[in-house]
């Protein structure tokens, strides 16, 4: 994904740009709740399925948050950080970047929005100097694990967050250096 000097990219009628202070943290939190509701209904309580707006703001402060809108409606998001500062013992390559809160509104599933946001995350992580991306998700979310594996991610370990009710599988991917975006 190419992002211009204003931090904006347009694909069809979708606009992707950095989240900024005037954007609604509450609206972003509601998008996360909608996007992760199916996981919660399946018994996997992803933090994004219940986090508060204050939690969302805190997580935004740990990286670059990007949002996707269509006709001024928020339809997707991802937050990236490189290098990522994982907790002690987290199985991540040294200097790896990461992303979290990758979310697509349920009305946009199958549109390629998830792949577009993943490509953006990988591009930004590489542009920030990391050669690896690391992500974790519920080991029980077999469809999601398979989605990441089809995109070049390989399992490298397990982790247990204290804000979820499941064990996570940690996946990593070697990135190619991208031009600054």
Steps between C-alpha positions, in 0.01 A plus 500: 500500500632840411435780743564855382683774690177603674466150648200427279429229246191457290380168359173523311277692741700390806728752663779387735676747727657543840263537794524853637391685808169615351390141425258323732657247736146390590416428134826307463421299813155411364659384173734274699206357695309425177803350327584267789141412600505166313808392696334596829185311398719193436636530854832666412504826688740715299583818694376709204155344541444672834763770553389844613567823311770573760664164415478585131667839557777331703564244225502775235777672693729201451525524122373647176127449462368493144132513409306419186181685413249462222264788437621650832402182691768321702541148358845382607804562715843372596763627743869436432820535698862440408701403675247331725568485875349168606469389860785292644487145369283578197637297207588768246806552281728778625395833349178365350210729435142410582145604437179466694136595484485393135126528454256512209135586539290184446322673209834510314604137543616344177580841349878466532509762775678265744770419244538871421542590869743212552708620201498851647614368840782300343607793283511738798689249717761457226520877441561547872801270472384158617571189294237285674134544590362312797134451591305282736146375497288238672631151432132397478427748220606247238357702210694809606823305555456346154438848351834623638679182392375548141664843512842367600480495879642198682442393862796576728356452848211542739398772742228565757374856547329583831216687321380201295359156577715297259854402411642692206707369216781739408574527127783680320587596145822621344439831322676646203618858538249741351563858396386750762127556477 
